Amino acid sequence: MNTALVCGLILLVTVVVLLLIGTPISVSLAAGSTLAMMAVLTGTKPLLMSAQKIFTGINSFTLLAIPFFILAGIIMNNGGIARRLVDLAKLLVGKLPGSLAVTNVAANMLFGAISGSGSAAAAAIGGIMGPMEEEEGYDKDYSAAVNIASAPAGILIPPSNTLIIFSTVAGGVSITSLFLAGYVPGLLWGLGVMAVAVFMAIRRGYKGTAGVSGKQALKICWDAIPSLMLIVIVIGGILGGAFTPTEGSAIAVVYALILSFCYRTIKVSDLPRILLESAKLTSIILYLIGLSSVMSWIMAFVNIPSLIAESLLSVSDNPVIILLIINVILLVLGTFMDPTPAILIFTPIFLPIVESFGMSVVQFGIMMTFNLCIGCITPPVGAILFTGCKVSGTTIEQVIKPLLPFFAVTILILMLVTFIPSLSLAIPGAAGLL
């Protein structure tokens, strides 16, 4: 039997069985990869190779951006920044039907663009908007659905830890290009959710809110400027060549910390708790990256990606059909797998296939991330879905029905991102990065 097929079956069966009995995905990947190595390597080589690949997988300057952006997001989540962004969002969209729900969408986009985390946005913004919407008579399930559906926009709009991970796995593709490529799809996600929220609000009879005076509007904008400047400083500095994305992530931490101290929403005594929380999240991600590096190596060593590519191309040589199949696979995988392990596992498999018919690695990165963002709000494992339900005090069973129209619009936008390259490539192309 073909060596690639044998190793692939060992890897697949081991990982699936271990996951079914409740083993953490990181341990499942490590066990499956090591057993697959034992099929082709002798003696202690599999264990030594595993240890070496774990170290080399996380020994990357680029990956330093992840703990810094995580820390910056947690500081912002505790630092009073969310409330100021909510006020700004309400000023911008407050006159639309269902104004509080639309404000939730806009605030999630703003907060996600600053923190880079969909779960953080769902928790921070949902925690503020939920009580306000309940007081105005909004249905709790509708409010939760809007919050959950809009939070993933922050994963696409830079900075984004998910895109940093993709950059590393895809062989060092420019993080700056990926960041810029995420803007239009991220905005389309937010605007699509906003349109559905308005339509549903009209049907439910939710009205807009009264406007504010010019003086109040100026104060709201003035209060939000320092928070919004973080985007300008980090993204502007990266584009201008003043610093790398990794250095920009460290600057984001310093700026968020200074801002929170100025707002007097964080005290020195809060720092140990914040640092511990960020260390826990970072360790989970880096542990997954290290162990998935073992799996990536054995897959490449026995040419498993080539085997899968040949199988897919045997179905059809039409790029449209292949992309549709990949999208379906990723959508299904996203329902029970977080974005980080999914990117680590399936990028080495699918990237060579799409490159074979000329798809840009940057566009594929955005398409893949967009796919997995949908998974973040889909049961049974959607992290943002669980966060949003917990914050709103509702259940997954109650929120699924109002989420269905949002699934429809996000899948429609996914098809646009998949088949219209300019949606992802126009901005990095105009910046001279492609």
ZALUM-438381 format. One record per residue: x, z, y of N, C-alpha, C in turn; residue in three letters. Coordinates in steps of 0.2 Angstrom, whole numbers, plus 2048, in hexadecimal, padded with zeros to 3 digits. Atoms other than C-alpha are relative to their C-alpha. Layout:
% ZALUM-438381
XZYXZYXZYala...
This chain:
% ZALUM-438381
8048007FA800800800804800806met7FC8017F98067FC812801807802asn7FE7F97FE81080B8197FC802806thr8037FE7FA80780A82A7F98027FEala8077FE8037F680B8208008077FDleu7FF7F98037FC81A816800805805val7FF7FB7FB8028248257FA800804cys8068007FC7F381F82F7FA8047FDgly8057FC8047E7826821802807800leu7FE7F98017F183681F7FF803807ile8017FE7FA7F18388327F8801802leu8078007FE7DE8348347FC8067FCleu8047FC8047D883E825802808802val7FD7F97FF7E384E8297FD802807thr8037FE7F97DD84E83C7F98017FFval8078008007CB84B8387FE8077FCval8027FB8047CA85882A802807804val7FE7FA7FD7D38658347FB802806leu8057FF7FB7C88628437F98027FEleu8077FE8037B88648388008077FEleu8007F98027BE875832801805806ile7FF7FC7FA7C187B844807801803gly7F97FF7FE7D38798468017FD807thr7FF8037FA7D98768588037F9800pro7FE8078007DD86485C8077FF800ile7F98008007EF8678608038017F9ser7FE7FF8077F286F84F7FF7FB7FBval8028068057E98618468047FA801ser7FB8067FF7F485484F8068017FDleu7F97FF80380485D84A8008007F9ala8008018077FF85F8387FF7F97FDala8018078027F984D8368067FC801gly7FA8047FF80884683E8068027FCser7FB7FE8048148518347FF7FD7F9thr80180380680C84C8248017F97FFleu7FF8077FF80C83A8298087FE7FFala7F880180081F83C82C8038017F9met7FE7FF80782184381B7FF7FA7FBmet80180680581B8338138057FB801ala7FB8057FF82982981B807803801val7FA7FD7FF83783681E8018057FBleu7FE7FC805840841812803807802thr7FD7FA7FE8468538127FD804806gly8037FC7FA84585D8227FF7FB806thr8008057FA84584D82D7F9801803lys8068007FD83284E830800806805pro8017FA7FC833860837805800806leu7FB8007FB84385D8417FE7FA805leu8028057FC83C84D8487FA802804met8057FD7FC82C85684D802804806ser7FD7FB7FA8358638578037FC805ala7FD8047FB83F85685F7FB7FC805gln8058047FD83084B8647FC805805lys8047FC7FC82785A86B804802806ile7FC7FF7FA83585E8778017FA804phe7FF8067FC83884C87C7FA7FE803thr8068027FD82684A87F7FE803806gly8027FC7FA82485788C806801805ile7FA8007FC8368558938007FA805asn8018057FB83084B8A27FF802807ser8017FD7F983284D8B57F97FE802phe8078027FE8218438B77FB8067FEthr8057FB8028188508AD800807804leu8007FA7FC81D85E8B97FA800805leu8068017FB80F8578C47FA8047FDala8067FD80380285E8B87FF807801ile8017F97FE8058718BA800801807pro8017FF7F980786F8CC7F97FE803phe8068027FE7F78668CF7FA8047FDphe8057FB8037EE8728C3800806804ile7FF7FA7FC7F58808CD7FC7FF807leu8038017F97EF8788DE7F98007FFala8078008017DE8758D77FD8077FFgly8027F98017DC8878D1800804807ile8007FD7FA7E288D8E27FA7FE805ile8068027FC7D58828EB7FA8027FEmet8067FD8037C88888DF7FE807802asn8017F97FE7CB89A8E5801801807asn7FD7FF7F97D08968F77FB7FE805gly8058017FA7BF8929008007F9802gly7FF8077FE7C38809017F97FC7FEile8068038027B387B8F77FA800805ala8067FE7FC7A78839038007FB806arg7FF8057FA7AE8789127FF7F97FEarg8028078027AD8689087F97FF7FFleu80780080179B86C9037FD7FF807val8038017F979786E9168017F9803asp7FF8067FE79F85E91A7FC7FB7FCleu80580480479685590C7F9800802ala8077FF7FD78685C9127FF7FC806lys8018047FA7898559238007F97FFleu80080780178D84491C7FA7FD7FDleu80680380477E8419107FA805801val8067FB80077284F9157F97FD802gly8078037FE76484391B7FD7FC7FBlys80280480576383A90B7FB8047FCleu8057FC80475483F8FF8048047FApro7FC7FC80575A84D8F3807802803gly7FA7FF7FD7678519008058057FDser7FC7FB80376E8608F78037FE7FAleu7FD8038067718578E78057FA802ala7FB8057FE7798488F0806804803val7FA7FC7FD7848558FA8048027FAthr7FC7FE80678985C8E88047FA7FEasn7FC80680278F84A8E48067FF804val7FB8027FB7988478F4806806800ala7FB7FA8007A08598F38058007FAala7FC8018067A68568E18057FB801asn7FB8057FF7AE8468E6806802804met7FB7FE7FC7B784E8F48048067FDleu7FC7FA8047BC85E8EA8047FD7FBphe7FC8038067C18538DB8067FC803gly7FA8047FE7CC8488E6806805803ala7FB7FB7FE7D58588EC8038037FAile7FE7FC8067D68628DC8027FC7FAser7FE8048067D78548CF7FD8027FAgly8037FD8067CC85D8C37F8800801ser8078008017BA8598BE7FD8077FFgly8037F98027B786A8B6800805806ser7FF7FC7FA7BE8738C67FA7FE805ala8058027FB7B28698D17F98027FEala8067FE8027A386C8C67FF807801ala8007F88007A787F8C67FF802807ala7FF7FE7F97AB8808D97FA7FE804ala8058037FC79E8758E07F98027FDile8077FE8047908788D37FF808802gly8027F97FE79288B8D77FE801806gly8028007F978F8888E97F97FD801ile8068047FF78187B8E87FB8027FCmet8067FE8057778828D97FB805804gly8057FB7FC7708918E37FC7FD806pro8038047FA76D8868F27FA7FC7FEmet8058058037638798E87FA8047FDglu8067FC8037598878DF7FC803805glu8047FD7FA75488F8EF7FC7FB803glu8048057FD74E87E8F57FB7FD7FBglu80580280574387C8E58027FA7FCgly7FE80580574E86F8DC8008027F9tyr8007FF80774C86E8C98078027FEasp7F97FE80175B8778C28037FB7FBlys7FD80580575E86A8B48027FA804asp7FE8067FC75E85C8C1806802804tyr7FA7FE7FC76A8668CC8078007FCser7FA8008057768698BD8027F97FEala7FE8078027758578B78047FC806ala7FD8037FA77A8518C9807802800val7FA7FD80078885D8C98057FE7FBasn7FC80280678E8598B88027F8800ile7FF80780078D8468BA8057FE805ala7FC8027FA7968458CB8078037FFser7F97FD8017A58518C68067FC7FEala7FB8048037AF8448BC8037FB805pro7FE8047FB7B183A8CC807802802ala7FA7FD7FE7BF8468D08067FE7FCgly7FB8018057C98418C08037F9802ile7FE8067FF7CA82F8C68037FF807leu7FD8007F97CD8328D9806804800ile7F97FC8007DF8378DB800806805pro7FB8008067E88428D87FC8027FApro8037FF8067E48428C68058027FBser7FC7FF8057EC84B8B88007FC7FAasn8018048067E48408AB8047F9801thr7FC8077FE7EC8308B48088027FFleu7F97FF8017FD8398B48028007F8ile7FE8008077FC83C8A18007F97FDile8008078037F782A89E8067FC802phe7FA8037FD8068248A98068027FBser7FA7FE80481282E89E7FF7FD7F9thr80180380780A82888D8017F8800val8008078008098168938077FD802ala7F98027FF81C815896802800807gly7FD7FF7F981E81B8A87FD7FB805gly8038047FB81280F8B17FF804806val7FF7FD7FA8128138C37F9805801ser8067FB7FF8078238C77FD7FE806ile8038027F980581D8D97FB7FA7FFthr8058058027FD80D8D27FA8027FDser8067FD8037F18178C77FC804805leu8037FC7FB7ED8228D57FC7FC805phe8048057FB7E88148E17FB7FC7FCleu8058048047DF80B8D37FA8047FEala8057FC8027D481A8D07FB801806gly8057FF7FB7CC81A8E17F97FC800tyr8078048007BF80C8E07FC8027FAval8057FE8067B98108CE7FE808801pro8037F97FF7B88238D37FB800805gly8068007FB7AE81F8E37FA7FC7FDleu8068038037A38138D97FC8057FBleu8037FB8047A08218CD7FC805804trp8047FB7FB79B82D8DB7FA7FD803gly8068047FC7908208E47FB7FF7FBleu80580280578881B8D37FB8077FFgly8047F980178382E8D07FC802806val8037FE7FA77E8308E27F97FC800met8068048007728218E07FB8027FBala8057FD80576A8288D07FD806803val8027FA7FE7698398D87FA7FF806ala8058017FB75F8328E77FA7FD7FDval8068038037548288DD7FC8057FCphe8047FB80374F8378D27FD805805met8037FB7FB74D8428E27FA7FD803ala8068037FD7418358E97FA8017FBile8057FF8057378368D97FD8077FFarg8027F98017378498D97FE803807arg8027FE7F973384A8EC805805803gly7FB7FB7FD7438538F18027FC807tyr7FF8037F9746850904807801802lys7FA7FF7FD75584F90F800806804gly8007FA7FC75B85D91A8007FE808thr8008027F975A85E92D807800802ala7F98027FD769858937802807804gly7FD7FA7FD7758649408027FD807val7FE8027F977A8649538077FD800ser7F98037FF78985B9598068057FFgly7FB7FB80079286B95B8028037F9lys7FF7FE80678F87194A8037FB7FBgln7FD805803794860943808800801ala7F98007FE7A586194C8038067FCleu7FD7FA8037A88729458017FF7F9lys8008018077A486D9338067FB7FFile7FB8058017B085E935807803801cys7FA7FC7FE7BD86993D8038057FAtrp7FF7FB8057BC87692F8037FC7FAasp7FE8048077BE8689218067FD801ala7FA8047FF7CD85F9298068037FCile7FA7FD8047DA86B9228007FF7F9pro8018018077D38699118017F97FEser7FF8078017D28569128077FE801leu7F98027FE7E48559198048007F9met7FC7FF8067EA85A9078007F97FDleu8018078037E48489018057FC804ile7FC8047FC7ED8409108078027FFval7F97FE8017FD84A90E8037FE7F9ile7FD8018077FF8488FB8007F87FFval8008078017F98368F98047FC805ile7FC8047FA80083090A8078017FEgly7F97FF8028118389058027FC7FBgly7FE80480681182F8F48017F9802ile8008077FF80C81E8FB8067FF805leu7FA8017FB81982090A8078017FDgly7F97FF8038278248FE803807802gly7FD7FA7FD82A8359068018057FAala7FE7FC80682983D8F57FC7FD7FAphe80380280782483A8E27FA8047FFthr8067FC80181483F8DB8018077FDpro7FE7F980381C84E8D2802804806thr7FF7FD7FA8238538E37FA802804glu8067FF7FC8128508EB7FC8067FDgly8047FA80380A85C8DE802807802ser7FD7F97FE81686A8E37FE801808ala8028007F98128668F67F8802800ile8077FF8007FF8678F17FF8087FFala8007F98028028798EA801804806val7FE7FC7FA80B87F8FA7FA7FF805val8058017FA7FE8779067F98047FEtyr8067FD8027EF87E8FC801808800ala7FF7F98007F788F8FB800803808leu8007FE7F97FA89090E7F9800803ile8078017FD7E98899127FB8067FDleu8047FA8027E1897907802806803ser7FE7F97FC7EB8A590F7FD7FF807phe8028017F97E689E9207F8801800cys8077FE8017D489F91A7FE8077FEtyr8007F98027D78B09147FB8017FAarg8048008067CE8AC9038048017FAthr7FC7FE8067DD8AF8F8805806803ile7FB7FB7FE7E88BF8F98068007FBlys7FA8008047F98C28F27FF8027F9val8017FC8077F28CD8E47FC7FB7FCser8038058047E88BD8DE8047FC7FDasp7FC8058037F78B38DA8028017F9leu7FE8008077FC8BA8C97FA7FE7FCpro8068038047EA8B68C38007F9800arg8008077FF7EB8A58CA8057FC7FCile7FA8038047FC8A18C37FF8017F9leu8017FF8077F78A88B27FB7FA7FEleu8068048027E789D8B28037F9800glu7FD8077FF7F188D8B78057FF7FAser7FB8018057FF8918AA7FC7FF7F9ala8038018067F289289C7FD7F97FFlys8038078017EA8818A08067FC7FFleu7FA8058017FB8798A28038017F9thr7FD7FF8078018808917FC7FC7FBser8048038047F28798898017F8800ile7FF8087FF7F58678908077FE7FDile7F980280280886788D8018017F9leu8007FF80780686E87C7FD7FA7FCtyr8038068037FA85F8788057FA801leu7FC8057FE8068538808068007FBile7FA8008048158598767FE7FE7F8gly80280180780C8598657FD7F97FFleu8028078018048488688067FB801ser7FA80480081584186B8037FF7F9ser7FE8008078198458597FC7FA7FDval80480480380A83B8548017F9803met7FF8077FD80E82C8608067FD7FDser7FA80380381F82B8587FF7FE7F9trp80180280781A82A8467FB7FA800ile80580680080C81D84B8057FA802met7FC8057FE8198138548057FE7FAala7FB8018058268158467FD7FC7FAphe80380480681A80E8387FC7FA802val8048067FD8128018447F88017FFasn8087FF8018008098437FD7FC806ile8038037FB7FC8028547FF7F87FFpro8008078028007F084E7FB7FF7FBser8058018057F57F383F7F9800803leu8078007FC7E67F884A7FF7FA804ile8018067FB7E97EA8567FE7FA7FCala8028068057E97DD8477F98017FEglu8077FF8027D97E58417FB7FE805ser8058027FA7D07E48528007F9801leu8008087FF7D67D28557FE7FC7FBleu8038048067D07CD8447F9800801ser8078017FF7BF7D184A7FE7FB805val8018057FB7C07C68598077FF804ser7FB8017FC7CD7BE8647FE800808asp8028007F97C27BF873801806804asn7FE7FA7FD7C87CB8807FA804802pro8067FD7FE7B67CF8867FE8057FAval8037FD8067B17D48748058067FEile7FB7FB8027C17DE871800806805ile8017FB7FB7BF7E88827F98047FEleu8067FC8027AD7EC87D8018057FAleu7FE7FC8067B37F286C804807802ile7FC7FB7FE7C07FD8747FC805804ile8057FB7FC7B38048817FC8047FBasn8057FC8057A78098738048057FCval7FC7FB8047B5811869802806805ile7FE7FB7FB7BB81B8797FA804802leu8067FC7FF7A982087D7FE8057FBleu8027FB8067A682786C8058057FFval7FB7FA8017B783086B7FF805806leu8017FC7FA7B383787D7FB8057FFgly8057FB8017A48408768038067FCthr7FD7FA8047AF84C86B807801801phe7F97FF7FE7C084B873801800807met7FE8007F87C78508848047FA802asp7FC8057FE7D084388E8078007FFpro7F98008017E184988C8027FE7F9thr7FE8028077E38488797FD7F97FEpro8038078017D88388798057FB803ala7FB8047FD7E58308858068007FCile7F98008037F483687C7FF7FD7F9leu8018038077ED83086B7FF7F8800ile8028078017E581F86F8037FB805phe7FD8057FB7EF81887E8057FC7FCthr7FC8048037FD8138727FD7FB7FBpro8048048057F080B8667FD7FA804ile8048057FD7E68018738047FC805phe7FD8037FA7F27FD8818047FA7FEleu7FD8068027FC7F08777FB7FA7FFpro8058048027EC7E88727FD7FC807ile8038027FA7E57E68848067FC804val7FA8047FD7F77E088A8017FA7FDglu7FF8068047F77D387D7FC7FA803ser8048057FD7E97CA887800800808phe7FE8017F97F07CD8987FD806805gly8037FB7FC7E77DD89E805804803met7FB7FC7FC7F07E78AB8008077FDser8007F98037F67F88A47FD805805val8037FC7FB7F08008B57F87FF7FFval8078008017DE7F98B27FE8037FAgln8027FC8067DE7FF8A0800807801phe8007F97FE7E38108A67FA803803gly8077FE7FD7D48118B17FA7FF7FCile8058018047C980A8A57FF8057FAmet8007FB8067CE8168977FE807803met8027F97FC7CD8258A47F9800801thr8078017FF7BC81F8A97FC8027FAphe8037FE8077B681F8978008077FEasn8007F98027BC8308947FD805805leu8037FC7FB7B58378A47F88007FEcys8078008037A483289C7FF8057FBile7FF7FB8057A983C88D800807802gly7FF7F97FD7AC84B8987F9803802cys8077FE7FE79984C89C7FB7FF7FAile80480180679384888A8018057FBthr7FF7FB80679085487C8037FC7FApro8007F980079685B871806804803pro7FA7FD7FE7A785E8798017FF807val7FF8027F97A585988B802806804gly7FE7FA7FD7AF8668957FC801807ala8047FF7FA7A68628A67F98027FEile8077FF80279586289D7FF8087FFleu8007F9801799874897800804806phe7FE7FC7F97A087A8A87F97FF804thr8068007FC7918738B17FA8047FEgly8067FC80278487B8A6801807801cys7FE7F97FF78D88B8A77FF803807lys8017FF7F878D88B8BA7F9800802val8078017FE77B8868BB7FB8047FDser8057FB8047748928AE7FB7FC7FCgly80580480476C8848A48047FF7F9thr7FE80280676F87D8938017F97FFthr7FE80780177686D88C7F97FC7FEile8068038027658698847FB7FE806glu8048017FA75C86B8948037FB805gln7FD8047FB76886189E8017F87FEval7FF80680276A8528937FB7FA802ile8058057FD75A8498988017FE807lys7FF8027F975D8498AB8077FC800pro7FA8037FF76F8438A78007F97FDleu80080780376A83389E8007FA805leu7FF8067FB7688288AE807800802pro7F98007FE77982E8B38057FD7FBphe7FC8048057808288A28007F9801phe8018077FF7788178A58047FD805ala7FD8037FA77F8148B68088017FFval7F97FF80179181B8B18027FA7FBthr7FD80580579280F8A27FF7F9803ile8008067FD78C8018AD8067FF805leu7FA8017FC79A8048B98078007FCile7FB8018057A68068AA8017F87FFleu7FF8078017A27F48A68037FC806met7FD8047FA7A67EE8B8807802800leu7F97FF8007B67F78B78047FD7FBval7FD8038067BA7F08A68017F8802thr8008078007B67DE8AB8027FD807phe7FE8027F97BA7DD8BE807803802ile7FA7FD7FF7CD7E08BF801803808pro7FE7FE7F97CD7E18D27FD806802ser8027F97FE7C37F18D38058057FFleu7FB7FB8017D27FA8CC8067FD803ser7FA8037FE7E07EE8D28017FE807leu8008037F97DB7E98E3805805805ala7FC7FB7FC7E27F98EC8088007FEile7F87FF8017F37FB8E38037F9801pro7FD8067FF7F57E88E48017FF808gly7FF8017F97F27E88F7806805802ala7FA7FC7FE7FF7F68F88077FE7FDala7FA80380380C7EB8EF8038047FAgly7FD7FC80680D7F68DF7FF7FC7FAleu8018048068087E88D38037FA800leu
